[in-house]
Amino acid sequence: MLLQNQLDCSLKDIATLQGSLTEMAELKRENHYLKSSVESLGKRNSELENKVLEARKCSGDTLEKLRDSEAKCIQLQKSLHNLEEKLSNLQDENHVLRQKALSVSPMNSHSGVLNPFSEKHSGVLALPNIDQKAVPETPTPTKFLVPLPHSLTGSRRTRIPVERHEEHHELLSRCINENLEFQNGKPIAACIIYKCLLHWHAFEAERTAIFDYIIEAINDALKVDNENDIFPYWLSNTSALLCLLQRNLRSNGFLTTPSRRSAGSLGLSGRIVQSLKSPSKLIGPEDSLMHVDARYPAILFKQQLTACVEKIFGMIRDNLKKEILPLLNHCIQAPKSTRASVGRASKSPGGISQQPLSTHWDSIIRFLDSLMDRLRQNYVPSFFIRKLITQLFSFINIQLFNSLLLRRECCTFSNGEYVKSGLALLEKWIADVTEEYAGTSWHELNYIRQAVGFLVIHQKRKKSLEEIRQDLCPALSVRQIYRICTMYWDDKYSTQSVSKEVVATMRDIVNKDSQNLVSNSFLLDDDLSIPFSTEDISKAIPAVDPADVEAPQALHQLPSAQFLFQHPEVFS
C-alpha cells in the first residue's frame, strides 16, 4: 500500500513536470517570437535612421540651393534696377536730342549746304512735306514734333489711364467696403465692379494699377471680426466676378495694340447700339462678338481673383472645422447618465433612451442649420455649398473615426449605439437639404459608419475575416479592423469580440505589412485641398448678366458713378 502511494505521488510529480516542460516550451517559443520581433524592429529602426540621415542630407542640399537661388534673385533685382536707370537715362537723352533737333534747321541758313546732323537723322526727324526751295527759317516745335518710339513713351502713355482710374477709387471703395447685398439673388458689388472696369476700358489697358487696388481692397475687407457673414458674402461676389471674366475676356495672344473690333473699344454707347441691334444679351457666354480683348494686367487680375476665391473658400472651411471640433468631442462618447440607463431603455427604433442621448448631436444639427442659413442668405452658389458641406462631413468622419481608434472607452457596444443614433440624425439632415447642397456627404462618413456598424452587431465571434472585410467594413484596412477588434469590449451584454483565430490572422497580416515598410498609421488624414478649378467654377455657376442688376441709389451722389444711371434700358 505504501508503495502504491509512492507510485501515485511519483506519477503526479511526473505529470507536473511534464506540464512545466510544456509551459517552458511555450515560453521558449514566445521568447523566440519576441526576439525575432525585436530583431525585425531593430532592423526597421536602423533603416528608418538611415532614411532620416539621408533626408537631413537632402534637406541641407536643398537649403544650400535655396540660398544660391536667393543670391541669384538679389543679383537679378540689382540688374533690373540698373536697367531701369539706363532706360530713364535714355529717355532723358532722347529728350535732349529732340530739343537739339528743334533748334537746328535741316538746311544751313548761311551756306545753303545740308546740315550733317539733319542728314544723319533725316530718317527720323525730316518731314515729308518740307519745301526744300523755301527760304530757310527757324523751325517751330510743331513742324518737327515727331512721335517717339513706343519703348520710350509707353510709360508716359499709361499715366493717363492710371490717373483716370485713381479718380474712380472712391466708387470702387464704396462697392467693396459697403455691403451692397443682392438683387434677385445676384451680387450687386460684383456686377458694379465689372461694369466700371468695362466702362473704363481697364481690361484693354497695357498698364494699370486698378486691378491691384481691387484685390488689396477685397483682402482688407476680409480682415474683419464678423467673418461668419463677410466670408460667404465675398465668396459669392468674387466667384461671380471671376465667372464674368472667364466668359467675357479673351487674351487674343496678348496683342500690344487694342483690337478695333473688340467690344470694349466700341465704348458704352457703341455697346448699347450693338445690343439693340442684336437680340442676344449684352454680356453672355454665347455672344462671341461681345468678348473683350484683354491685355496682360486683366489676365493677371483673373488669376489673382481665382486665388482670392480659393482663399475665401479655405478660410470658411477652416473656420467651420474650428467651430465644430468642440461639438464633435462631446459626440464621440455617450454621456455617463446615458450609458447607465442604456440597459433600461425602452425598445425604441435605436434600442436606446432618446431623452439625453441626442443633446450633443442636436447641437451638431443646429450648427449645420445655421451654416446653411448663412450661406443661403448670401446666395453662395450651390456648387460651393456642396463642396463645403462635403469637406466638413469628411472632417466629421476623420475626427470621430480617429477618436474611436485612439480611445478604448469609445470602442464599446453602448457607445456604438450612441454614435449610430447621431449618424442617423446626420443622414436625415443630408436628406432634408437634398443632394444639391449635401452632395456625397453621406459617403464621406463611410469609415465611422462601418466602424460603428461593427461595434453594434451581435455574435462577432462567428464572423470570419472575409465577412468582416467584404461585408461589414470594406472601406477599412486590416490594421484598422485589428485595432477595433482588440480594443472592443461589450459594456452592455458582456459578449466577446471576434475569435482568436481571426485576431491571429489579422496580426500576421499586420506584421507582414510592418516588415514591408507599409505605413503603420491606422489614422485618417485631414483633406486640406481645394476641391475645384477655375474651369469647374465657370461650368457649375450660372451666368450672371450685369445688365439685369440696377446700381443702388446710394451711389447716385458720386460723379464717377453717373454712367451707371444714364442708360437704364441696358443696366436695369
MOURFEN-V192069 format. One record per pair of residues at least 24 apart in sequence whose ideal C-beta (glycine too) atoms are under 8 Angstrom apart, sorted by the first residue. I is the first residue (numbers start at 1). J is the second residue. D is the distance in whole Angstrom. If there is no record, write none. Layout:
# MOURFEN-V192069
i;j;d
I;J;D
I;J;D
This chain:
# MOURFEN-V192069
i;j;d
37;511;8
40;514;8
40;515;6
44;514;7
44;515;8
44;517;7
47;517;7
90;152;7
91;152;6
94;148;7
94;152;6
98;148;8
101;125;5
101;144;6
102;139;6
102;141;6
102;144;6
104;139;8
105;136;5
105;137;7
105;138;7
105;139;6
106;130;7
106;139;8
107;132;7
107;136;5
108;136;8
109;136;4
150;256;8
154;206;7
154;207;7
155;207;8
158;205;7
158;206;6
158;207;4
158;208;7
161;200;8
161;201;7
161;202;8
161;205;5
161;207;8
161;208;6
162;207;7
162;208;6
162;209;6
162;210;8
164;200;7
165;200;6
165;202;7
165;208;6
165;209;7
165;210;4
165;213;8
166;209;8
167;560;6
168;196;7
168;200;7
168;210;8
168;560;4
169;213;6
170;558;6
170;560;7
171;196;6
171;555;7
171;558;5
171;560;5
171;561;5
172;196;7
172;210;8
172;213;7
172;214;6
172;217;7
173;217;6
174;554;8
174;555;6
174;558;7
175;555;8
176;214;7
176;217;4
176;218;6
176;221;6
177;217;7
177;221;6
178;554;7
179;233;7
180;552;6
182;236;8
182;378;8
182;379;5
183;549;5
183;550;7
184;548;7
184;549;8
185;379;5
186;240;7
186;379;8
186;544;5
186;548;7
186;549;5
187;236;5
187;237;4
187;240;5
187;241;8
187;379;7
187;544;7
188;549;6
188;551;8
188;552;6
189;237;5
190;236;8
190;237;4
190;238;7
190;240;4
190;241;4
190;244;7
190;544;7
191;240;7
191;244;8
191;544;7
191;546;4
191;549;4
192;546;8
192;549;7
192;551;6
192;555;7
192;564;7
193;241;6
194;241;6
194;244;5
194;245;8
194;546;5
195;546;5
195;551;8
195;564;6
195;571;7
198;264;6
198;292;7
199;268;6
199;563;6
201;264;6
201;265;7
202;297;8
202;298;7
203;249;6
203;264;6
203;292;5
203;293;8
203;294;5
203;295;7
203;298;4
204;258;5
204;262;7
204;264;5
204;265;7
204;292;7
204;293;7
204;294;7
204;295;6
204;298;8
205;295;6
205;297;6
205;298;8
206;256;7
206;295;5
206;296;7
206;297;7
207;297;7
208;297;5
211;297;6
211;298;7
211;300;7
211;301;4
211;304;7
214;301;8
215;301;7
215;304;5
215;305;7
215;308;6
218;308;6
219;308;7
222;312;7
222;315;7
227;315;7
227;319;6
228;319;8
228;374;6
229;374;7
229;378;7
231;312;6
231;315;6
231;316;5
231;319;7
232;316;7
232;374;6
232;375;5
232;377;8
232;378;4
232;380;5
233;378;5
234;312;6
235;309;7
235;312;5
235;313;6
235;316;7
235;378;7
235;380;6
235;384;6
236;378;5
236;379;5
236;380;5
236;381;7
238;305;6
238;308;5
238;309;5
238;312;6
239;309;5
239;381;6
239;384;7
239;537;6
239;541;6
240;541;7
240;544;5
241;305;6
242;302;7
242;305;5
242;306;6
242;309;6
242;534;7
242;537;6
242;538;8
243;537;6
243;538;6
243;541;5
243;543;7
243;544;7
244;283;7
244;544;7
244;546;7
245;298;7
245;301;7
245;302;5
245;305;7
246;302;7
246;534;7
246;537;7
246;538;4
247;283;8
247;284;7
247;285;4
247;538;7
247;543;6
248;283;6
248;285;8
248;290;7
248;291;6
248;292;6
249;291;7
249;292;6
249;294;4
249;298;6
249;299;7
249;302;7
250;291;4
250;292;7
250;293;6
250;294;6
251;293;8
251;294;6
251;299;6
252;293;4
252;294;8
254;295;6
254;296;5
254;299;7
255;293;7
255;295;8
258;293;6
258;295;8
259;293;5
262;291;7
262;292;6
262;293;4
263;289;7
263;290;5
263;291;6
263;292;5
264;292;4
264;293;7
265;293;8
268;563;7
268;567;7
271;570;8
272;567;6
272;569;8
272;570;5
275;570;6
281;545;6
281;547;7
282;545;7
282;547;5
282;570;6
283;545;6
283;546;6
283;547;6
284;543;7
284;545;7
285;543;6
306;534;5
309;537;7
310;530;5
313;384;6
313;387;7
313;388;7
313;530;7
313;532;8
314;530;6
316;388;6
317;388;6
317;391;6
317;392;7
320;371;7
320;388;7
320;392;5
321;392;7
321;395;5
323;367;7
324;364;7
324;367;6
324;392;7
324;395;7
324;396;7
325;399;7
327;360;7
327;363;5
327;364;5
327;367;6
328;364;7
328;396;6
328;399;5
328;400;7
328;403;8
329;403;8
330;360;4
330;363;8
331;360;5
331;361;6
331;364;6
331;400;7
331;419;7
331;422;6
332;399;8
332;400;6
332;403;4
332;404;7
332;407;8
332;410;6
332;419;7
333;407;7
333;409;6
333;410;5
333;415;6
333;418;8
334;414;6
334;415;5
334;417;8
334;418;4
334;419;8
335;359;8
335;360;8
338;418;7
339;414;5
339;415;7
339;418;8
339;491;7
342;414;5
342;417;7
342;492;6
343;492;6
350;417;6
350;420;7
350;421;5
350;424;7
351;417;7
352;414;8
352;417;5
352;418;7
352;421;6
357;418;6
357;421;6
358;421;7
358;422;7
358;425;7
360;422;8
361;421;7
361;422;4
361;425;5
361;426;8
362;425;8
364;396;8
364;422;7
364;425;7
364;426;7
365;425;6
365;426;8
365;429;6
368;429;6
369;429;8
372;433;6
372;437;7
381;540;7
381;541;5
381;542;8
382;436;5
382;437;6
383;532;8
383;536;8
383;537;7
383;540;4
383;541;6
385;437;5
386;436;7
386;437;6
386;438;7
386;439;4
387;439;7
387;531;5
387;532;6
389;433;8
389;437;6
389;438;5
389;439;6
389;441;5
390;438;8
390;439;5
390;440;6
390;441;5
390;444;6
390;531;7
391;527;6
391;531;7
392;441;8
393;426;8
393;438;8
393;441;4
393;442;8
393;444;4
393;445;6
394;444;4
394;527;6
395;526;6
395;527;8
396;426;8
396;444;8
396;445;7
396;448;8
397;444;5
397;445;5
397;446;7
397;447;5
397;448;5
397;524;7
398;447;8
398;524;4
398;525;8
398;526;6
400;448;4
401;447;4
401;448;5
401;451;6
401;524;6
402;523;5
402;524;6
404;448;7
404;451;6
404;452;8
404;484;7
405;451;8
405;480;7
405;483;5
405;484;7
405;487;8
405;522;6
405;523;7
406;523;8
408;487;5
408;489;7
411;455;7
411;484;6
411;487;4
411;488;5
411;489;7
412;455;7
412;488;7
412;489;6
412;490;7
412;491;5
412;492;8
413;455;6
413;456;6
413;490;5
413;491;6
413;492;5
413;493;7
413;495;7
414;491;5
414;492;5
415;455;7
415;491;8
416;452;5
416;454;8
416;455;3
416;456;4
417;456;6
419;448;7
419;452;5
420;452;5
420;453;7
420;456;6
423;448;7
423;449;6
423;452;7
446;475;5
447;475;6
447;476;7
447;524;6
450;474;7
450;475;6
450;476;6
451;476;7
451;480;8
451;484;6
454;481;8
454;484;6
455;484;7
455;488;7
458;493;8
458;495;7
459;495;8
460;485;8
460;488;8
460;495;7
460;496;7
460;497;6
460;498;5
461;495;8
461;496;5
461;497;7
461;498;6
461;499;5
463;498;6
463;502;7
464;502;7
465;502;5
465;505;5
465;506;7
468;498;7
468;502;7
477;522;7
478;506;6
478;509;5
478;510;6
478;513;8
479;510;5
479;513;7
479;520;7
479;522;5
480;522;5
481;506;7
482;506;4
482;507;7
482;509;8
482;510;6
483;522;5
546;571;7
547;571;6
547;572;8
548;572;8
